[in-house]
Amino acid sequence: MISKRVEAMLTRTVVTLKSESITTSYSDRLAIEMFGDDTTFAYRILRSLAGESGVVVVMRQIVNGIITTPCFERSSPESHYDGMCTSLVAMLSPTRLTTAHLLYAICCDSTTVTSQTLYGYGIAKEDILREMERIVGEGCGDDVGDDIPLESNERVTPKIIGDASIGGSAIVTERVRSLLDALGRERGVVIIMDGNVA
């Protein structure tokens, strides 16, 4: 059974990319979606490693990087995210796939703006993994509610079923929304988060 939260996050990102005919920086756009929701496991890890104000700075740099040096993708968004999830399962063999795992996968790809930005702040993929294990070890990793229980041979593929807001909308802090709005408008880019124009 796939958690509606992570499935909804992947679905929203795919729907946004397809509806806007965006073919660049799929991984970085997913990172922005995850960091824009302050209740995700990925956000908690970033906040723990970079601090509350560091999250905003990192997001600003990722958005800037997406705009100034976009990575042109060769596959569809669905194929991209399916490949990401499949390689994560092969690499880590998790029983639950969380947004923290997705963040780890993004950081494993040194070509992403996200991994380069985090590395610039001294945060490597190993730090993400270590922090993920620490939070789960303290017994609070499951509290965030973004896990996907995986069957032994289940593939995780985002499903497009009409509305992009399947599974509920993300909670996005006003500060992050206004930051992305200002940065996007300044560059002539519309940034879509939680199914709405930021």
C-alpha positions in Angstrom: 0.0 0.0 0.0 1.4 3.4 -1.0 1.1 6.3 1.4 -1.2 9.0 0.0 1.2 11.7 1.2 4.3 10.7 -0.8 2.2 9.6 -3.7 0.4 12.9 -3.7 3.8 14.8 -3.6 5.1 12.8 -6.6 1.8 13.2 -8.4 1.6 17.0 -7.8 5.1 17.4 -9.1 4.4 15.2 -12.2 1.1 17.0 -12.9 2.8 20.4 -12.6 5.7 19.4 -14.9 3.4 18.0 -17.5 0.8 20.8 -17.4 3.5 23.5 -17.7 5.4 21.4 -20.3 8.5 21.6 -18.1 11.3 19.3 -19.1 14.1 20.5 -16.8 15.4 19.7 -13.3 12.9 17.1 -12.2 14.9 16.1 -9.1 15.4 19.7 -8.0 11.7 20.5 -8.4 10.8 17.6 -6.2 13.3 18.8 -3.6 11.5 22.2 -3.6 8.2 20.5 -3.2 9.5 18.5 -0.2 11.3 21.5 1.4 8.2 23.6 0.9 6.2 21.4 3.3 7.5 21.8 6.8 6.0 18.5 8.0 8.0 16.2 5.7 10.8 14.0 6.9 13.1 15.7 4.2 12.3 19.2 5.6 13.0 17.9 9.2 16.4 16.6 8.1 17.3 19.8 6.3 16.2 21.9 9.2 18.2 19.7 11.6 21.4 20.0 9.4 21.1 23.6 8.2 18.9 25.3 10.8 15.5 27.0 10.2 16.9 30.0 8.3 19.2 27.6 6.3 16.1 26.0 4.8 15.0 29.2 3.2 18.5 30.0 2.0 18.9 26.6 0.5 15.5 26.8 -1.2 16.4 30.2 -2.7 19.6 28.8 -4.1 17.9 25.8 -5.6 15.3 27.9 -7.3 18.0 30.2 -8.5 19.9 27.2 -9.9 16.8 25.8 -11.6 16.3 29.1 -13.4 19.9 29.9 -14.3 21.3 26.4 -15.0 18.4 24.1 -15.8 19.1 20.4 -16.3 17.4 19.2 -19.4 15.8 15.8 -18.9 15.6 13.0 -21.5 12.8 11.0 -19.9 9.3 11.7 -18.8 8.7 12.8 -15.2 7.0 9.5 -14.3 10.0 7.5 -15.7 12.4 9.8 -13.8 10.7 9.4 -10.4 10.1 5.6 -11.0 13.8 5.2 -11.7 14.7 7.2 -8.6 12.4 5.1 -6.4 13.6 1.8 -8.0 17.3 2.6 -7.5 16.6 3.7 -3.9 14.9 0.3 -3.1 17.9 -1.5 -4.7 20.5 0.7 -2.8 19.0 0.8 0.6 16.4 -1.9 0.8 14.1 0.2 3.0 10.9 -1.2 4.4 9.4 2.3 4.2 10.3 4.8 1.5 10.1 8.4 2.9 10.8 11.9 1.6 14.1 11.5 3.4 15.0 8.6 1.1 14.0 10.8 -1.9 16.2 13.6 -0.6 19.1 11.0 -0.3 18.5 9.9 -3.9 18.6 13.5 -5.1 21.9 14.1 -3.2 23.4 10.9 -4.7 23.1 12.6 -8.1 26.0 15.2 -8.1 24.5 16.9 -11.1 21.5 18.2 -9.3 21.4 21.8 -8.0 20.1 20.4 -4.7 23.1 18.2 -4.1 25.5 20.9 -5.2 23.8 23.5 -3.0 23.8 21.2 0.1 27.4 20.1 -0.5 28.3 23.8 -0.6 26.9 24.0 3.0 28.9 20.9 4.0 25.9 18.6 3.8 26.7 15.4 1.9 24.5 12.4 1.1 26.1 10.5 4.0 25.0 13.3 6.3 21.4 12.9 5.1 21.5 9.1 5.7 23.1 9.5 9.1 20.5 12.1 10.2 17.7 10.0 8.8 18.9 7.0 10.9 19.3 9.2 14.0 15.7 10.5 13.8 14.3 7.1 13.2 16.5 5.7 16.0 15.1 8.2 18.4 11.7 6.8 17.6 10.3 9.9 15.9 10.9 9.1 12.3 7.5 7.6 11.7 5.7 10.6 13.3 6.1 12.6 10.1 3.6 10.4 8.3 5.2 10.4 4.8 6.3 6.8 4.7 5.4 4.3 2.0 5.3 0.7 3.2 6.9 -1.4 0.5 6.0 -5.0 -0.4 9.1 -7.0 -1.3 8.7 -6.7 -5.0 6.5 -3.6 -5.3 7.6 -0.8 -7.7 6.8 2.8 -6.7 5.4 4.7 -9.6 3.5 8.0 -9.3 0.0 7.6 -10.5 -1.8 10.4 -12.4 -5.5 10.3 -11.4 -7.1 13.5 -12.5 -6.6 16.1 -9.8 -3.1 17.0 -8.7 -4.2 17.4 -5.1 -4.9 13.7 -4.4 -4.2 12.9 -0.8 -4.5 16.4 0.5 -2.5 19.5 -0.1 0.9 20.2 1.5 1.3 22.6 4.4 3.5 25.4 3.1 4.7 28.1 5.5 3.8 31.6 4.4 7.5 32.7 4.6 8.5 30.0 2.1 5.6 30.7 -0.1 6.4 34.5 -0.2 10.1 33.7 -0.9 9.3 31.5 -3.8 6.7 33.9 -5.1 9.1 36.9 -5.0 12.0 34.9 -6.6 9.8 33.3 -9.3 8.1 36.6 -10.3 11.4 38.4 -10.3 12.7 35.9 -12.8 9.4 35.6 -14.8 8.8 32.1 -13.5 5.6 30.8 -11.9 6.3 28.3 -9.1 3.6 25.9 -8.2 3.4 24.3 -4.8 0.7 22.2 -3.2 -1.3 22.5 -6.3 -1.6 26.3 -6.2 0.4 29.0 -7.8 2.9 30.3 -5.1 
